[in-house]
Amino acid sequence: MKIDSNGSEYRDIWVLAELVGDDIHRVTFELLGVARNLASKLSKVKNREEEVVCVVLGSGLSEESRKRLFAGYADKLIIVDDEALRVFNDNIHAAVVSRLVRKYRPEVLISGATSRGRSVMPRVAVEVETGLTADCTGLDIDEDSGLLLQTRPAYGGNIIATIKCENYRPQMSTVRPGVFKLPEADFSRTGVVVQEELTEEEKVSRLRVLEEQTIEDATVNLSDAKIIVTGGRGVKGPDGFKVIEEFARAIGGAVGASRAAVDSGWISYAHQVGQTGQTVQPKIYIACGVSGQIQHLVGMQSSDFIIAINKDSEAPIMKLADVAIVGDLFEVIPEIVKLVRRDDELKKAV
Ligand SMILES: Cc1cc2nc3c(=O)[nH]c(=O)nc-3n(C[C@H](O)[C@H](O)[C@H](O)COP(=O)(O)OP(=O)(O)OC[C@H]3O[C@@H](n4cnc5c(N)ncnc54)[C@H](O)[C@@H]3O)c2cc1C
């Protein structure tokens, strides 16, 4: 939507919620946290109250879920509750969100860069005629203009660009899960609920869902893992990943992989960390045989503590790491696993 001369008819920061069955995807809460910050800054620039509005499309949203969304910093919920929204259908979701955008005119609309967000948001952007910045790694408000500053890697990760959408509304972005920290919930908060109906026209879709299946591998939940052990090209093959898996098992971690390892077919894409994989933020990230190219680093550099095991002391990951172990991973890892197991046995014996 092309903006009018002063832009004053657009307001509020919208977050498109993502439901996983009856639960809410954690990226929704991560985005509500950042939306709260954006709304406060925008309120100052515009000198009026800007709200955080969460748009929820689904079927049978529980009272508990509503409370969690308010506790996670939504001021208002726009809920469209209909059986036709129980199973995700990007045609229907995009049609409803586009109508709501035209009706309420949000200043900003953000969603998770999950497969659903990546499917719905471009459709909405085309429908309402505005821009969309995908896979943002930072969002802020310009203190002079009030414009959304959308930061993301560009040119294969070689530069970090900040993108503004000056003339069209809403300003739309997607953000990958794990990029922003989960805000602390505040269950004393409450808010307003607006119910919207799905129209008969919106229920008509070219997409028909025949069956739902959960693919085992798609559930590799790196975004929730406290410890991640990642293997790169240095593990040398699928058998090398058995060493990584054993290490991960010994210390209660999940298995990650570089794109080089995934592209070589040694492990599935669901494990990939980086610009075109998942963004992760574990307490401990252990990179084994990973060189640390920028496209990998953008997906893991916010980890609390980074350990790298590499034969090459000059590899970029070694400079980023809090602890850099120079050595052959096939010698170093079995030694660490032995120590961890001995430690476990000692603890049991005491
Ligand atoms: C648009 C684009 C998107 C991309 N997205 C991603 C992404 O999402 N994720 C990603 O990871 N990459 C991504 N890449 C690829 C990225 O540029 C690198 O090619 C890739 O990360 C390299 O993977 P690697 O570190 O495993 O392999 P290499 O760079 O080959 O590094 C292997 C490392 O293993 C070490 N090593 C070898 N043998 C041993 C041993 N026995 N013990 C210990 N160390 C050993 C070597 O010293 C070396 O440092 C992307 C690239 C582009 C252009």
PDBQT file of the ligand as one rigid body, heavy atoms in Angstrom, charges set to zero:
ROOT
HETATM    1  C1  LIG A 401      24.612 -18.303  -0.203  1.00  0.00    +0.000 C 
HETATM    2  C2  LIG A 401      25.381 -19.257   0.677  1.00  0.00    +0.000 A 
HETATM    3  C3  LIG A 401      24.766 -19.766   1.789  1.00  0.00    +0.000 A 
HETATM    4  C4  LIG A 401      25.460 -20.636   2.642  1.00  0.00    +0.000 A 
HETATM    5  N1  LIG A 401      24.833 -21.119   3.749  1.00  0.00    +0.000 NA
HETATM    6  C5  LIG A 401      25.538 -21.883   4.615  1.00  0.00    +0.000 A 
HETATM    7  C6  LIG A 401      24.943 -22.363   5.831  1.00  0.00    +0.000 A 
HETATM    8  O1  LIG A 401      23.756 -22.144   6.110  1.00  0.00    +0.000 OA
HETATM    9  N2  LIG A 401      25.713 -23.099   6.658  1.00  0.00    +0.000 N 
HETATM   10  C7  LIG A 401      27.037 -23.421   6.399  1.00  0.00    +0.000 A 
HETATM   11  O2  LIG A 401      27.667 -24.098   7.218  1.00  0.00    +0.000 OA
HETATM   12  N3  LIG A 401      27.590 -23.003   5.256  1.00  0.00    +0.000 NA
HETATM   13  C8  LIG A 401      26.883 -22.261   4.344  1.00  0.00    +0.000 A 
HETATM   14  N4  LIG A 401      27.477 -21.899   3.178  1.00  0.00    +0.000 N 
HETATM   15  C9  LIG A 401      28.764 -22.501   2.810  1.00  0.00    +0.000 C 
HETATM   16  C10 LIG A 401      29.971 -21.838   3.469  1.00  0.00    +0.000 C 
HETATM   17  O3  LIG A 401      30.424 -20.785   2.663  1.00  0.00    +0.000 OA
HETATM   18  C11 LIG A 401      31.129 -22.874   3.600  1.00  0.00    +0.000 C 
HETATM   19  O4  LIG A 401      31.399 -23.427   2.335  1.00  0.00    +0.000 OA
HETATM   20  C12 LIG A 401      30.812 -24.000   4.565  1.00  0.00    +0.000 C 
HETATM   21  O5  LIG A 401      30.319 -23.484   5.787  1.00  0.00    +0.000 OA
HETATM   22  C13 LIG A 401      32.081 -24.791   4.825  1.00  0.00    +0.000 C 
HETATM   23  O6  LIG A 401      31.785 -25.882   5.625  1.00  0.00    +0.000 OA
HETATM   24  P1  LIG A 401      32.922 -26.544   6.534  1.00  0.00    +0.000 P 
HETATM   25  O7  LIG A 401      33.443 -25.525   7.472  1.00  0.00    +0.000 OA
HETATM   26  O8  LIG A 401      32.356 -27.790   7.089  1.00  0.00    +0.000 OA
HETATM   27  O9  LIG A 401      34.016 -26.982   5.435  1.00  0.00    +0.000 OA
HETATM   28  P2  LIG A 401      35.447 -26.403   5.149  1.00  0.00    +0.000 P 
HETATM   29  O10 LIG A 401      35.426 -24.940   4.925  1.00  0.00    +0.000 OA
HETATM   30  O11 LIG A 401      36.036 -27.256   4.085  1.00  0.00    +0.000 OA
HETATM   31  O12 LIG A 401      36.235 -26.644   6.505  1.00  0.00    +0.000 OA
HETATM   32  C14 LIG A 401      36.590 -27.895   6.997  1.00  0.00    +0.000 C 
HETATM   33  C15 LIG A 401      37.455 -27.655   8.242  1.00  0.00    +0.000 C 
HETATM   34  O13 LIG A 401      37.743 -28.906   8.844  1.00  0.00    +0.000 OA
HETATM   35  C16 LIG A 401      39.064 -28.876   9.330  1.00  0.00    +0.000 C 
HETATM   36  N5  LIG A 401      39.510 -30.277   9.431  1.00  0.00    +0.000 N 
HETATM   37  C17 LIG A 401      39.739 -31.160   8.422  1.00  0.00    +0.000 A 
HETATM   38  N6  LIG A 401      40.055 -32.374   8.929  1.00  0.00    +0.000 NA
HETATM   39  C18 LIG A 401      40.006 -32.241  10.272  1.00  0.00    +0.000 A 
HETATM   40  C19 LIG A 401      40.230 -33.151  11.353  1.00  0.00    +0.000 A 
HETATM   41  N7  LIG A 401      40.526 -34.460  11.147  1.00  0.00    +0.000 N 
HETATM   42  N8  LIG A 401      40.132 -32.689  12.623  1.00  0.00    +0.000 NA
HETATM   43  C20 LIG A 401      39.832 -31.404  12.862  1.00  0.00    +0.000 A 
HETATM   44  N9  LIG A 401      39.607 -30.489  11.878  1.00  0.00    +0.000 NA
HETATM   45  C21 LIG A 401      39.694 -30.931  10.605  1.00  0.00    +0.000 A 
HETATM   46  C22 LIG A 401      39.840 -28.058   8.320  1.00  0.00    +0.000 C 
HETATM   47  O14 LIG A 401      41.011 -27.510   8.890  1.00  0.00    +0.000 OA
HETATM   48  C23 LIG A 401      38.786 -26.992   7.947  1.00  0.00    +0.000 C 
HETATM   49  O15 LIG A 401      38.946 -25.835   8.760  1.00  0.00    +0.000 OA
HETATM   50  C24 LIG A 401      26.783 -21.018   2.328  1.00  0.00    +0.000 A 
HETATM   51  C25 LIG A 401      27.404 -20.504   1.195  1.00  0.00    +0.000 A 
HETATM   52  C26 LIG A 401      26.713 -19.620   0.370  1.00  0.00    +0.000 A 
HETATM   53  C27 LIG A 401      27.394 -19.058  -0.833  1.00  0.00    +0.000 C 
ENDROOT
TORSDOF 0
